Amino acid sequence: MALAALLLSSGRAGDLWRHRRVLCGGVIVVVVASAGCMLAPDDHLARGAGHRRRIVLPATLALIPHLFTDESARGRATVSWVGTGAAHRCRG
């Protein structure tokens, strides 16, 4: 549920405030939350921040068409994006 909420809300935020800005803000949130997890005294406090990186997912996918103007390069970039996400989920 948290994943769906973050994907939808950060995707909409990217539509409103530009995906690059949301991506940069999301990276800052991930870094700060990761530092907080690292400093947490026990695993129970750190466990709640597991989906923080999902903030940047819609922004990265939305930036692909802007970064790769050639159609074949865009297709390869999209496949790489999906493959990386699938490999991460399988590792999990």
C-alpha positions in Angstrom: 0.0 0.0 0.0 2.8 2.4 0.8 4.5 1.7 -2.5 1.3 2.5 -4.5 0.7 5.7 -2.5 4.3 6.9 -3.0 4.3 6.0 -6.7 1.0 7.8 -7.4 1.7 10.9 -5.3 5.3 11.4 -6.4 4.3 10.8 -10.1 1.6 13.5 -9.7 4.1 15.8 -7.9 6.5 15.4 -10.9 3.7 16.4 -13.3 3.0 19.5 -11.2 6.6 20.6 -10.2 8.7 18.9 -12.9 10.2 15.5 -12.6 13.8 16.6 -12.3 13.0 18.7 -9.2 11.0 15.8 -7.7 13.9 13.4 -8.5 16.4 15.7 -6.7 14.1 16.2 -3.8 13.5 12.4 -3.6 17.3 11.7 -3.6 17.7 14.1 -0.7 14.8 12.4 1.2 16.4 9.0 0.5 19.8 10.1 1.8 18.4 11.7 4.9 16.1 8.7 5.7 19.0 6.3 5.1 21.2 8.2 7.5 18.4 8.1 10.0 18.0 4.3 9.6 21.8 3.9 10.0 21.7 5.9 13.3 18.5 4.1 14.6 19.2 2.3 17.9 17.2 -0.8 16.8 15.7 -2.4 13.7 12.1 -1.5 14.6 12.7 2.2 14.0 14.6 1.6 10.8 12.1 -0.8 9.3 9.4 1.9 8.7 11.5 3.7 6.1 11.7 0.8 3.7 9.7 2.4 0.8 11.5 5.8 0.9 13.3 5.1 -2.3 10.0 4.6 -4.1 9.7 8.4 -4.2 12.3 8.6 -7.0 10.9 5.8 -9.2 8.3 7.7 -11.2 10.7 10.6 -11.8 13.4 8.4 -13.2 11.0 6.7 -15.6 9.5 10.1 -16.7 12.9 11.5 -17.4 13.9 8.7 -19.9 12.1 10.2 -22.9 13.8 13.6 -22.2 17.3 12.0 -21.8 17.1 9.6 -24.7 15.7 11.2 -27.8 16.6 8.4 -30.2 13.8 5.8 -30.2 16.0 2.7 -30.0 18.1 4.2 -27.2 14.9 5.1 -25.3 13.7 1.6 -25.7 17.0 0.2 -24.3 16.9 2.7 -21.4 13.4 1.7 -20.5 14.2 -2.0 -20.7 17.2 -1.4 -18.4 15.1 0.6 -16.0 12.5 -2.3 -15.8 15.3 -4.9 -15.6 17.0 -3.2 -12.8 13.8 -2.9 -10.8 12.9 -6.6 -11.5 16.4 -7.7 -10.4 16.1 -5.7 -7.2 12.7 -7.3 -6.4 14.1 -10.8 -7.1 17.0 -10.2 -4.8 14.7 -9.1 -2.0 
